Amino acid sequence: MSANKSIFDAVKNLQEIEEKFEMVQILNEEGEIVSPDLDPQLSDEKLVELMRRMVFTRILDQRSISLNRQGRLGFYAPTAGQEASQIASHYALEKADWILPGYRDVPQIVWHGVPLSQAFLWSRGHFAGGQSPEGVNVLSPQIIIGAQYVQTAGVALGLQKRGKEAIAVTYTGDGGSSQGDFYEGINFASAFKSPAVFIIQNNQFAISTPRHLQTGAKTLAQKGIAAGIPSIQVDGMDPLAVYMATKEARERAVRGEGPSLIETVCYRYGPHTMAGDDPTRYRTSETDEEWGKKDPIIRFRKYLEAKGLWDQSKEEAVIEDAKEQIKAAIKEADSVPKQKVTDLISIMHDENSMPANLKEQYEIYAEKESK
C-alpha cells in the first residue's frame, strides 16, 4: 500500500454531510409559496396575527433606536431584518415553554408576556427589568455570548425531570456558535435527550467579523450533527419556513426525542448595538441592498396581500397602535424610582449576611442618597 494512500476518504465524508444541508424555503422573495408540501397551512387569522407582530416589532426597533439616541434607553441591539427569525420562531411556541434569550432577543420575551415597560428598564440596567412576572417563563437576556446555551440545556433537563410537556428554547448569533458554551450546551442536551431547541440566527456578522472568517464549516447547522442533534438550515427571512422548522422541533422535543438545532440565515439591517458600532466600516451598500430585497416584512406583506388578508390601512393601524403602546410603556418606565447603589447591595445581601466592606460602602451611599 502506498504511504500516501488513505484507508478511508475523510474529505469525502465531510463533503457528503455538507451537501445535505440545503437551505429550506417555503416563501420566496416575491411572496410566493415555492414548497407547498412544507406550507404549515396556518389559518387566515394566525397569518394576520403573525404579520401584526412582525410589523409591531419593526416599529419597536425604530422607536428603541430613537429612544437610545435621546438618552432614554441604555444598551440596545437593533433587530430590524430579523423579524421572521425571531417572531415566527416564537409564534410556534407555547406559553409553558421557557425562553432563554440573547441580548438581541427582547422582542421574543415581550411577546411571551414580559411588559414592554420592563424591557425598557432592562435596557437601562435597572434591577426591576430582570424581574419577570409570575407565570412568564423567560430568563433575562444574556449578555455573555453563548452562555444561554449551557443554561438552556439545564432548564430543558429540569423540565424533563419534572415531566413537563414544555421545552426550553434559546437564541444566539453566528458568532455565538463559535463559543465553547455553544458546544457544551448542545452536547449536554443531546446526551440527556432533553427538550431543547437551539436557534442560531446567522445574521452574517459577529459584530464586524463576517461569517466566513468565523469558522470553516460550510453551514452552522451542521455543527449540531457532531452532537447527535437533528439540525436544519432555513431561510431566516421567510416566516413560514422559520415557523415550520420551530414547530416540528418543538413537537419532537415534547415527544421525548431530544433537542434540535435550527440555523436561520438572516441579516440585521442596523448596527450590532447602539454602543458605537458603525456597520458601514465592514459592510457594503451593495450587500445591504441585496438583503433589503429579502426583507421578511415586505415578503410576507406580498403574500398576505395576494390572499386578500392585508392592506395599507391595516398596516398603518398596527403602526399607530405600536407607537401608542411604546409611548405608554416608556412613560411607565420613567415613573419607576431610579435605581440606587444601596438597592444593588441590599438585593444581594441582608443586613446580617453583608460583608464588612460592603456594609461600610452601604452606609456611605445611604448617607449620600439621603441628602
Buried (B, 14 or more C-beta within 10 A) or exposed (E): EEEEEEEEEEEEEBEEBBEEBEBBBBBBBEBEBBBEEBBBEBEEEEBBEBBBBBBBBBBBBBBBBEBBEEEBBBBBBBBBBBBBBBBBBBBBBEEEBBBBBBBBBBBBBBBBBBBBBBBBBBBBEBEBBEEBEEEBBBBBBBEEBBBBBBBBBBBBBEBBEEEBEBBBBBBBBBBBBBBEBBBBBBBBBBBBBBBBBBBBBBBBBBEBBEBEEBBEBBBBBBBBBEBBBBBBBBBBBBBBBBBBBBBBBBEBBBEEEBBBBBBBBBBBBBBBBBEEBEBEEBBEEEBBEEBEEBBBBBBBBBBBBEEEBBEEEBBEEBBEBBBEBBEEBBEBBEEBEEBBBBBEBBEEEEEEEBEEEBBEBBEEBBEEEEE
